[in-house]
Amino acid sequence: MEIETQLFHTILSAIRPGLSKKEIVQEATNFIFTGTHLATFNDQISISYPFETSFKCSVRAEDLYKIITGISAEKIKLEVEDNQLLISGGRTKAGLVVSMEGKIASLIEELDKERHDWNNVPTDFLTGAKLCMFCTSRDATSGVYTCIKVEETEIIGTDSYRASWYQMNGMLSHNPLFLPAKSVASLIGTEVKKYALGQSWIHFQSANGVLFSMRTMTGEFRDVKPIFEVEEEGTRAILPKELGEALTDTLVLSDEESIFDKTSDIKIGDNQIVCEVKKERGWIKKSVDVKYKKTPVEFSVNPIWLSEVLNYTTSVTIYPVKHLAVFQSGNFKHLLMFKITKVENAE
């Protein structure tokens, strides 16, 4: 078969989040050609892109991706012969050993049996999911607290010191759904239109037919909604637009591989906000002006998340007695615990 090189590269990039870094499940590091789709599967998520071929096989993903990335020709040719995937384009010719039989293809087929009874996804589902997913626990032993909870029109994320709540403009499920935050992160940026519920999976479909399946979790979530009703008079601080730039600047020392692991220390007081990132190899601190001279506070926050929040609200309310900072705007609320501190200028 012949296909445009750029299109094939785009397809491979779209399904790469479904790969495993280690082959915990056989072929979890491979691209799977099913005959009707090009897919990946890592036991937590599976991504399938419509892609008809006359062959069925799997091939090591890293090798194929690097080869395609290095081809400048407008089109490439793919065919399977003598247990090899043959790739040719321009002056490049390559052959990769393939597996003609594997377990993952059958697992993908099982998932396909659940993909029916499609329903419309609320148009702001991914917006709410993105705002709430950073509040989940990073501790894998925390069970459902590594997930966002989706029930009817609400999305909630929480751990031991922070919580987010979002009200969608439509309903996803009557019953609670616990979606692992790391799996949700792989879905962000995909224009999902439909969803279907399976026994232990939820399936999403994009406008161009890409299928994204995510394993769900089961468990119990404590009711965090009452804590959003703070019975205390707080002080509201308007966050300057320069805060987003300061957060971006401090990311230069944040080399964590996962977006969830990036952290910035925020201090508010004495009419300024100080953002600081400390690492073994160095530190960086940026300050911006703000009208706030009440109790100085300090908290740690994910700078990527806070930058996203600034698109929806430009203020934070400080409750010094409860030691809570609350970000709120319409159908979104987020609160986190802080400690009393001393603010030093970054200059």
DONUMI-956061 format. One record per residue (C-alpha): y, x, z; residue number from 1; residue in three letters. Coordinates in nm, 2 decimals, decimal comma. Example, Ala and Ser with C-alpha at 12.3 -4.5 7.8 and 13.67 -1.06 7.14 Angstrom:
- north / east / up / num / residu
- -0,45 / 1,23 / 0,78 / 1 / ala
- -0,11 / 1,37 / 0,71 / 2 / ser
END
This chain:
- north / east / up / num / residu
- 0,00 / 0,00 / 0,00 / 1 / met
- 0,36 / 0,11 / -0,06 / 2 / glu
- 0,65 / 0,04 / 0,18 / 3 / ile
- 1,01 / 0,15 / 0,22 / 4 / glu
- 1,02 / 0,45 / 0,45 / 5 / thr
- 1,32 / 0,33 / 0,65 / 6 / gln
- 1,16 / -0,02 / 0,70 / 7 / leu
- 0,83 / 0,14 / 0,82 / 8 / phe
- 1,02 / 0,36 / 1,06 / 9 / his
- 1,20 / 0,06 / 1,20 / 10 / thr
- 0,87 / -0,13 / 1,25 / 11 / ile
- 0,72 / 0,17 / 1,44 / 12 / leu
- 1,03 / 0,20 / 1,65 / 13 / ser
- 1,02 / -0,17 / 1,74 / 14 / ala
- 0,66 / -0,16 / 1,87 / 15 / ile
- 0,67 / 0,18 / 2,04 / 16 / arg
- 0,76 / 0,02 / 2,38 / 17 / pro
- 0,41 / -0,11 / 2,39 / 18 / gly
- 0,26 / 0,23 / 2,39 / 19 / leu
- 0,12 / 0,40 / 2,71 / 20 / ser
- 0,23 / 0,75 / 2,79 / 21 / lys
- -0,13 / 0,82 / 2,90 / 22 / lys
- -0,45 / 0,67 / 2,76 / 23 / glu
- -0,53 / 0,47 / 3,07 / 24 / ile
- -0,67 / 0,21 / 2,83 / 25 / val
- -0,86 / 0,33 / 2,53 / 26 / gln
- -0,62 / 0,35 / 2,22 / 27 / glu
- -0,32 / 0,26 / 2,44 / 28 / ala
- -0,14 / 0,56 / 2,28 / 29 / thr
- -0,22 / 0,44 / 1,93 / 30 / asn
- -0,07 / 0,22 / 1,66 / 31 / phe
- -0,31 / -0,05 / 1,57 / 32 / ile
- -0,34 / -0,19 / 1,22 / 33 / phe
- -0,51 / -0,53 / 1,26 / 34 / thr
- -0,49 / -0,63 / 0,90 / 35 / gly
- -0,22 / -0,89 / 0,96 / 36 / thr
- 0,00 / -0,70 / 1,21 / 37 / his
- 0,09 / -0,35 / 1,33 / 38 / leu
- 0,06 / -0,35 / 1,71 / 39 / ala
- 0,06 / -0,16 / 2,03 / 40 / thr
- -0,10 / -0,25 / 2,37 / 41 / phe
- -0,08 / -0,08 / 2,71 / 42 / asn
- -0,24 / -0,35 / 2,93 / 43 / asp
- 0,11 / -0,46 / 3,06 / 44 / gln
- 0,28 / -0,54 / 2,73 / 45 / ile
- 0,17 / -0,58 / 2,37 / 46 / ser
- 0,40 / -0,59 / 2,07 / 47 / ile
- 0,28 / -0,70 / 1,72 / 48 / ser
- 0,49 / -0,69 / 1,40 / 49 / tyr
- 0,38 / -0,88 / 1,09 / 50 / pro
- 0,23 / -0,62 / 0,86 / 51 / phe
- -0,05 / -0,71 / 0,61 / 52 / glu
- -0,29 / -0,43 / 0,51 / 53 / thr
- -0,62 / -0,41 / 0,33 / 54 / ser
- -0,76 / -0,20 / 0,62 / 55 / phe
- -0,80 / -0,21 / 0,99 / 56 / lys
- -0,78 / 0,10 / 1,21 / 57 / cys
- -0,59 / 0,27 / 1,49 / 58 / ser
- -0,41 / 0,61 / 1,47 / 59 / val
- -0,24 / 0,83 / 1,72 / 60 / arg
- 0,11 / 0,70 / 1,75 / 61 / ala
- 0,30 / 1,02 / 1,82 / 62 / glu
- 0,17 / 1,19 / 1,52 / 63 / asp
- 0,24 / 0,91 / 1,28 / 64 / leu
- 0,59 / 0,85 / 1,41 / 65 / tyr
- 0,68 / 1,22 / 1,38 / 66 / lys
- 0,55 / 1,24 / 1,02 / 67 / ile
- 0,74 / 0,93 / 0,91 / 68 / ile
- 1,05 / 1,05 / 1,08 / 69 / thr
- 1,03 / 1,37 / 0,88 / 70 / gly
- 1,00 / 1,20 / 0,54 / 71 / ile
- 1,32 / 1,16 / 0,34 / 72 / ser
- 1,17 / 0,99 / 0,04 / 73 / ala
- 1,28 / 0,62 / -0,02 / 74 / glu
- 0,92 / 0,49 / -0,02 / 75 / lys
- 0,58 / 0,60 / 0,12 / 76 / ile
- 0,22 / 0,51 / 0,04 / 77 / lys
- -0,04 / 0,43 / 0,30 / 78 / leu
- -0,41 / 0,41 / 0,25 / 79 / glu
- -0,73 / 0,47 / 0,45 / 80 / val
- -1,00 / 0,69 / 0,31 / 81 / glu
- -1,29 / 0,88 / 0,47 / 82 / asp
- -1,17 / 0,79 / 0,82 / 83 / asn
- -0,82 / 0,92 / 0,76 / 84 / gln
- -0,49 / 0,74 / 0,72 / 85 / leu
- -0,34 / 0,91 / 0,41 / 86 / leu
- 0,04 / 0,92 / 0,40 / 87 / ile
- 0,24 / 1,03 / 0,10 / 88 / ser
- 0,61 / 1,02 / 0,02 / 89 / gly
- 0,82 / 1,25 / -0,19 / 90 / gly
- 0,70 / 1,61 / -0,12 / 91 / arg
- 0,51 / 1,51 / 0,19 / 92 / thr
- 0,14 / 1,44 / 0,21 / 93 / lys
- -0,05 / 1,40 / 0,54 / 94 / ala
- -0,38 / 1,27 / 0,67 / 95 / gly
- -0,45 / 1,15 / 1,02 / 96 / leu
- -0,79 / 1,08 / 1,17 / 97 / val
- -0,83 / 0,71 / 1,25 / 98 / val
- -1,06 / 0,51 / 1,47 / 99 / ser
- -1,22 / 0,23 / 1,28 / 100 / met
- -1,36 / 0,05 / 1,59 / 101 / glu
- -1,18 / 0,00 / 1,91 / 102 / gly
- -1,14 / -0,23 / 2,21 / 103 / lys
- -0,77 / -0,30 / 2,18 / 104 / ile
- -0,79 / -0,48 / 1,85 / 105 / ala
- -1,02 / -0,74 / 2,02 / 106 / ser
- -0,78 / -0,76 / 2,32 / 107 / leu
- -0,50 / -0,83 / 2,08 / 108 / ile
- -0,70 / -1,10 / 1,92 / 109 / glu
- -0,76 / -1,26 / 2,26 / 110 / glu
- -0,39 / -1,27 / 2,32 / 111 / leu
- -0,34 / -1,43 / 1,99 / 112 / asp
- -0,56 / -1,73 / 2,10 / 113 / lys
- -0,30 / -1,80 / 2,37 / 114 / glu
- -0,01 / -1,79 / 2,13 / 115 / arg
- 0,04 / -2,16 / 2,07 / 116 / his
- 0,25 / -2,45 / 2,21 / 117 / asp
- 0,56 / -2,26 / 2,14 / 118 / trp
- 0,88 / -2,37 / 2,32 / 119 / asn
- 1,25 / -2,26 / 2,28 / 120 / asn
- 1,37 / -1,98 / 2,49 / 121 / val
- 1,70 / -2,05 / 2,67 / 122 / pro
- 1,97 / -1,87 / 2,47 / 123 / thr
- 2,09 / -1,68 / 2,78 / 124 / asp
- 1,75 / -1,59 / 2,92 / 125 / phe
- 1,77 / -1,22 / 2,83 / 126 / leu
- 2,13 / -1,21 / 2,97 / 127 / thr
- 2,01 / -1,33 / 3,30 / 128 / gly
- 1,70 / -1,12 / 3,30 / 129 / ala
- 1,90 / -0,80 / 3,23 / 130 / lys
- 2,14 / -0,88 / 3,51 / 131 / leu
- 1,87 / -0,95 / 3,76 / 132 / cys
- 1,60 / -0,69 / 3,67 / 133 / met
- 1,79 / -0,40 / 3,83 / 134 / phe
- 1,76 / -0,56 / 4,17 / 135 / cys
- 1,38 / -0,54 / 4,18 / 136 / thr
- 1,18 / -0,29 / 4,39 / 137 / ser
- 1,09 / 0,05 / 4,24 / 138 / arg
- 0,79 / 0,06 / 4,48 / 139 / asp
- 0,47 / -0,03 / 4,29 / 140 / ala
- 0,31 / -0,14 / 4,61 / 141 / thr
- 0,57 / -0,41 / 4,66 / 142 / ser
- 0,38 / -0,66 / 4,44 / 143 / gly
- 0,60 / -0,94 / 4,30 / 144 / val
- 0,92 / -0,77 / 4,43 / 145 / tyr
- 0,89 / -0,54 / 4,13 / 146 / thr
- 0,94 / -0,85 / 3,92 / 147 / cys
- 1,21 / -1,10 / 3,84 / 148 / ile
- 1,12 / -1,46 / 3,94 / 149 / lys
- 1,18 / -1,72 / 3,67 / 150 / val
- 1,15 / -2,08 / 3,78 / 151 / glu
- 1,30 / -2,38 / 3,60 / 152 / glu
- 1,66 / -2,27 / 3,52 / 153 / thr
- 1,69 / -1,99 / 3,77 / 154 / glu
- 1,62 / -1,62 / 3,76 / 155 / ile
- 1,61 / -1,41 / 4,08 / 156 / ile
- 1,56 / -1,04 / 4,15 / 157 / gly
- 1,55 / -0,89 / 4,49 / 158 / thr
- 1,43 / -0,60 / 4,71 / 159 / asp
- 1,51 / -0,51 / 5,07 / 160 / ser
- 1,88 / -0,46 / 5,04 / 161 / tyr
- 2,01 / -0,65 / 4,73 / 162 / arg
- 1,96 / -0,97 / 4,54 / 163 / ala
- 2,07 / -1,12 / 4,21 / 164 / ser
- 2,07 / -1,49 / 4,10 / 165 / trp
- 2,13 / -1,63 / 3,75 / 166 / tyr
- 2,15 / -1,99 / 3,63 / 167 / gln
- 2,03 / -2,03 / 3,27 / 168 / met
- 2,15 / -2,30 / 3,03 / 169 / asn
- 1,79 / -2,42 / 2,99 / 170 / gly
- 1,45 / -2,41 / 3,15 / 171 / met
- 1,17 / -2,16 / 3,09 / 172 / leu
- 0,90 / -2,29 / 3,33 / 173 / ser
- 0,85 / -2,55 / 3,60 / 174 / his
- 0,62 / -2,31 / 3,79 / 175 / asn
- 0,73 / -1,97 / 3,92 / 176 / pro
- 0,68 / -1,69 / 3,67 / 177 / leu
- 0,69 / -1,33 / 3,80 / 178 / phe
- 0,78 / -1,09 / 3,52 / 179 / leu
- 0,76 / -0,71 / 3,59 / 180 / pro
- 1,11 / -0,56 / 3,55 / 181 / ala
- 0,99 / -0,27 / 3,35 / 182 / lys
- 0,82 / -0,50 / 3,10 / 183 / ser
- 1,14 / -0,71 / 3,09 / 184 / val
- 1,34 / -0,40 / 3,01 / 185 / ala
- 1,13 / -0,34 / 2,70 / 186 / ser
- 1,22 / -0,70 / 2,58 / 187 / leu
- 1,59 / -0,65 / 2,62 / 188 / ile
- 1,76 / -0,61 / 2,27 / 189 / gly
- 1,49 / -0,83 / 2,11 / 190 / thr
- 1,62 / -1,16 / 1,97 / 191 / glu
- 1,35 / -1,38 / 2,11 / 192 / val
- 1,35 / -1,75 / 2,00 / 193 / lys
- 1,02 / -1,90 / 2,12 / 194 / lys
- 0,78 / -1,85 / 2,42 / 195 / tyr
- 0,43 / -1,96 / 2,50 / 196 / ala
- 0,25 / -1,94 / 2,84 / 197 / leu
- -0,10 / -1,80 / 2,87 / 198 / gly
- -0,33 / -1,76 / 3,17 / 199 / gln
- -0,19 / -1,44 / 3,29 / 200 / ser
- 0,05 / -1,36 / 3,00 / 201 / trp
- 0,37 / -1,49 / 2,86 / 202 / ile
- 0,43 / -1,45 / 2,49 / 203 / his
- 0,76 / -1,43 / 2,31 / 204 / phe
- 0,84 / -1,46 / 1,94 / 205 / gln
- 1,15 / -1,33 / 1,76 / 206 / ser
- 1,33 / -1,47 / 1,47 / 207 / ala
- 1,15 / -1,23 / 1,23 / 208 / asn
- 0,80 / -1,30 / 1,37 / 209 / gly
- 0,76 / -1,01 / 1,61 / 210 / val
- 0,53 / -1,11 / 1,89 / 211 / leu
- 0,59 / -0,96 / 2,24 / 212 / phe
- 0,33 / -1,04 / 2,51 / 213 / ser
- 0,39 / -0,95 / 2,88 / 214 / met
- 0,14 / -0,96 / 3,16 / 215 / arg
- 0,27 / -1,17 / 3,45 / 216 / thr
- 0,20 / -1,13 / 3,83 / 217 / met
- 0,11 / -1,38 / 4,10 / 218 / thr
- 0,24 / -1,39 / 4,46 / 219 / gly
- 0,50 / -1,53 / 4,69 / 220 / glu
- 0,87 / -1,47 / 4,69 / 221 / phe
- 1,09 / -1,52 / 5,00 / 222 / arg
- 1,37 / -1,77 / 4,96 / 223 / asp
- 1,68 / -1,56 / 4,90 / 224 / val
- 1,92 / -1,83 / 4,79 / 225 / lys
- 2,05 / -1,91 / 5,14 / 226 / pro
- 2,18 / -1,55 / 5,18 / 227 / ile
- 2,43 / -1,60 / 4,90 / 228 / phe
- 2,61 / -1,85 / 5,12 / 229 / glu
- 2,81 / -1,60 / 5,33 / 230 / val
- 2,98 / -1,77 / 5,63 / 231 / glu
- 3,25 / -1,52 / 5,67 / 232 / glu
- 3,60 / -1,46 / 5,53 / 233 / glu
- 3,58 / -1,17 / 5,28 / 234 / gly
- 3,83 / -0,96 / 5,10 / 235 / thr
- 3,84 / -0,97 / 4,72 / 236 / arg
- 3,91 / -0,66 / 4,52 / 237 / ala
- 3,99 / -0,67 / 4,15 / 238 / ile
- 3,78 / -0,40 / 3,97 / 239 / leu
- 3,98 / -0,20 / 3,72 / 240 / pro
- 3,86 / -0,16 / 3,36 / 241 / lys
- 3,87 / 0,22 / 3,41 / 242 / glu
- 3,57 / 0,17 / 3,65 / 243 / leu
- 3,33 / 0,13 / 3,35 / 244 / gly
- 3,46 / 0,46 / 3,20 / 245 / glu
- 3,41 / 0,64 / 3,54 / 246 / ala
- 3,06 / 0,51 / 3,57 / 247 / leu
- 2,98 / 0,63 / 3,21 / 248 / thr
- 3,13 / 0,98 / 3,29 / 249 / asp
- 2,91 / 1,02 / 3,60 / 250 / thr
- 2,60 / 0,96 / 3,40 / 251 / leu
- 2,61 / 1,31 / 3,25 / 252 / val
- 2,41 / 1,43 / 3,55 / 253 / leu
- 2,17 / 1,13 / 3,56 / 254 / ser
- 1,87 / 1,27 / 3,37 / 255 / asp
- 1,61 / 1,03 / 3,51 / 256 / glu
- 1,38 / 0,91 / 3,24 / 257 / glu
- 1,38 / 0,55 / 3,35 / 258 / ser
- 1,70 / 0,35 / 3,34 / 259 / ile
- 1,60 / 0,19 / 3,68 / 260 / phe
- 1,61 / 0,53 / 3,86 / 261 / asp
- 1,97 / 0,61 / 3,78 / 262 / lys
- 2,20 / 0,59 / 4,09 / 263 / thr
- 2,56 / 0,63 / 4,16 / 264 / ser
- 2,73 / 0,63 / 4,51 / 265 / asp
- 3,03 / 0,40 / 4,52 / 266 / ile
- 3,30 / 0,42 / 4,78 / 267 / lys
- 3,58 / 0,16 / 4,80 / 268 / ile
- 3,88 / 0,20 / 5,03 / 269 / gly
- 4,23 / 0,34 / 5,07 / 270 / asp
- 4,33 / 0,18 / 4,73 / 271 / asn
- 4,06 / 0,37 / 4,53 / 272 / gln
- 3,71 / 0,35 / 4,41 / 273 / ile
- 3,51 / 0,68 / 4,40 / 274 / val
- 3,20 / 0,71 / 4,19 / 275 / cys
- 2,97 / 1,01 / 4,26 / 276 / glu
- 2,64 / 1,14 / 4,14 / 277 / val
- 2,47 / 1,43 / 4,33 / 278 / lys
- 2,18 / 1,63 / 4,20 / 279 / lys
- 2,03 / 1,96 / 4,30 / 280 / glu
- 2,19 / 2,14 / 4,01 / 281 / arg
- 2,54 / 1,99 / 4,08 / 282 / gly
- 2,76 / 1,69 / 4,13 / 283 / trp
- 3,03 / 1,49 / 3,97 / 284 / ile
- 3,29 / 1,25 / 4,12 / 285 / lys
- 3,54 / 1,02 / 3,95 / 286 / lys
- 3,80 / 0,80 / 4,12 / 287 / ser
- 4,00 / 0,50 / 3,99 / 288 / val
- 4,28 / 0,30 / 4,15 / 289 / asp
- 4,22 / -0,04 / 4,31 / 290 / val
- 4,42 / -0,27 / 4,54 / 291 / lys
- 4,20 / -0,25 / 4,85 / 292 / tyr
- 4,30 / -0,11 / 5,19 / 293 / lys
- 4,07 / -0,30 / 5,42 / 294 / lys
- 3,74 / -0,17 / 5,57 / 295 / thr
- 3,62 / 0,13 / 5,36 / 296 / pro
- 3,26 / 0,07 / 5,23 / 297 / val
- 2,99 / 0,27 / 5,06 / 298 / glu
- 2,68 / 0,16 / 4,86 / 299 / phe
- 2,45 / 0,30 / 4,60 / 300 / ser
- 2,42 / 0,12 / 4,27 / 301 / val
- 2,27 / 0,16 / 3,93 / 302 / asn
- 2,57 / 0,26 / 3,71 / 303 / pro
- 2,42 / 0,10 / 3,40 / 304 / ile
- 2,38 / -0,23 / 3,58 / 305 / trp
- 2,73 / -0,22 / 3,72 / 306 / leu
- 2,87 / -0,15 / 3,38 / 307 / ser
- 2,69 / -0,45 / 3,25 / 308 / glu
- 2,82 / -0,67 / 3,54 / 309 / val
- 3,18 / -0,57 / 3,46 / 310 / leu
- 3,13 / -0,77 / 3,13 / 311 / asn
- 3,09 / -1,09 / 3,34 / 312 / tyr
- 3,30 / -1,04 / 3,65 / 313 / thr
- 3,59 / -0,81 / 3,74 / 314 / thr
- 3,59 / -0,85 / 4,11 / 315 / ser
- 3,39 / -0,78 / 4,43 / 316 / val
- 3,42 / -0,95 / 4,76 / 317 / thr
- 3,37 / -0,74 / 5,07 / 318 / ile
- 3,23 / -0,90 / 5,39 / 319 / tyr
- 3,26 / -0,63 / 5,66 / 320 / pro
- 3,09 / -0,82 / 5,94 / 321 / val
- 2,78 / -0,90 / 5,74 / 322 / lys
- 2,80 / -0,56 / 5,56 / 323 / his
- 2,77 / -0,74 / 5,22 / 324 / leu
- 2,94 / -0,68 / 4,89 / 325 / ala
- 2,92 / -0,98 / 4,65 / 326 / val
- 2,98 / -0,99 / 4,28 / 327 / phe
- 3,01 / -1,34 / 4,14 / 328 / gln
- 3,11 / -1,51 / 3,82 / 329 / ser
- 3,01 / -1,86 / 3,72 / 330 / gly
- 2,63 / -1,88 / 3,69 / 331 / asn
- 2,57 / -1,53 / 3,82 / 332 / phe
- 2,57 / -1,39 / 4,18 / 333 / lys
- 2,48 / -1,05 / 4,32 / 334 / his
- 2,49 / -0,92 / 4,67 / 335 / leu
- 2,41 / -0,58 / 4,82 / 336 / leu
- 2,43 / -0,43 / 5,16 / 337 / met
- 2,68 / -0,15 / 5,23 / 338 / phe
- 2,77 / 0,09 / 5,51 / 339 / lys
- 3,11 / 0,16 / 5,66 / 340 / ile
- 3,24 / 0,49 / 5,54 / 341 / thr
- 3,53 / 0,72 / 5,48 / 342 / lys
- 3,68 / 0,75 / 5,13 / 343 / val
- 3,79 / 1,09 / 5,00 / 344 / glu
- 3,98 / 1,12 / 4,68 / 345 / asn
- 3,80 / 1,28 / 4,38 / 346 / ala
- 4,11 / 1,47 / 4,28 / 347 / glu
END
